[in-house]
Amino acid sequence: MSDDAVVRWPEAGETPSYRRDAAAGAAGAAAAGVDGPVWHLRGPVLTGPGEELAEAWVVDGRILHERPELPAGTEVTSIDGFAVPGLADLHCHIGISDEGTGTSLDVARAQARTDRDTGVLLIRDAGSITDTAPLQAEADLPRLIRCGRHVARSRRYLIGYAEEVEPGDLAATVTAQARRGDGWVKLVGDWIDRDAGDLTPTWSGADFDAAAEAAHAAGARITTHTFDEETLPLVLAAGFDCLEHATGLTDETIRATAAAGIPVVTTLVNVGEFEAYAAQGERKFPRYAAHMRRLRADRYRRTRDAHDAGVPLLVGTDAGGVLGHGIVHQELDELAAAGLSPIAILEAASWGPRRFLGVPALEDGAPADLLVLPTDPREDHRALREPELILLAGRRVG
Ligand SMILES: [Zn+2]
């Protein structure tokens, strides 16, 4: 079962390791005997939007859709409630301190636990100063998919966060970060340009093309931090796989993003903070300040328009660094403020990210990473705040 804790991105053409484990686990459960607690989830078990099972079981850390044969005397704990896959946070920085520096593993572990205790059982970090790989072996922590370190243009990002490079070194740096991470690279696509006094893309179209090509050649996917309108056509043309923040979406780039099937990681709590950035920059950079305020003011409309156009939205908190950990429910409230239905919020927080990352949800034989809720999250997303039970690989962690 220790293998379950390691989330490794598969090589091109390889079956993701959790799927292999899941198949072996389901077939081998009876022969191996029962390891750990057995749960009877008396449901409903919400396996997808519009899909549910009346009940399911957790045996040997895995979810089973059929009542298993158990050795006589096996203790089974029954629980009533709405079972959903553990929440995901697609933009979380485990290993960056509140001061914006690298952390010890102890601090990174505490951050991961804080997120876990809010029901987040799957994290794709979006760049970390610290190598958090050792935490992936710890079975009581959320499954962690790492991005390596942020890649940014020299002096065009928060100080100390990124590998800062010029265009000539971009492709090689992306290749190096792809080796460090678990199949993801994070490129900072725009930032304030002090000469222009406004946000501008930090790379040319050709640079974005080279970065995407390098990531894909290394078997990784690439995502980008983007606030500015002008960056989006460039990264979409370059074949980026995911967009972070994407506050600069326009009608045109919403259509292009939807057509490409590229998800947007929302980070609306962070976008709410743009007023503070605007106020800080106001005196020296009035155009930048006005731009940031405009992006903030449009955040709910833009999010709703993207959703309505069919752009997959995925929940990201941007916790770590500026924002503290444990804020996923605030992000879900922001999605509700943007007009998303409870089902759409559940899709963005739970089923959708798992599909996108290739991590199972509640399929037969999947690792039992789930929440049991006393009330129906399809009626009100705030039900997710009050899990009665949190299981990680079938073990109770909350
Ligand atoms: Zn971030």
Boltz pocket constraint, residues with backbone or C-beta under 6 A from the ligand:
constraints:
  - pocket:
      binder: B
      contacts: [[A, 91], [A, 93], [A, 126], [A, 318], [A, 320]]
      max_distance: 6.0
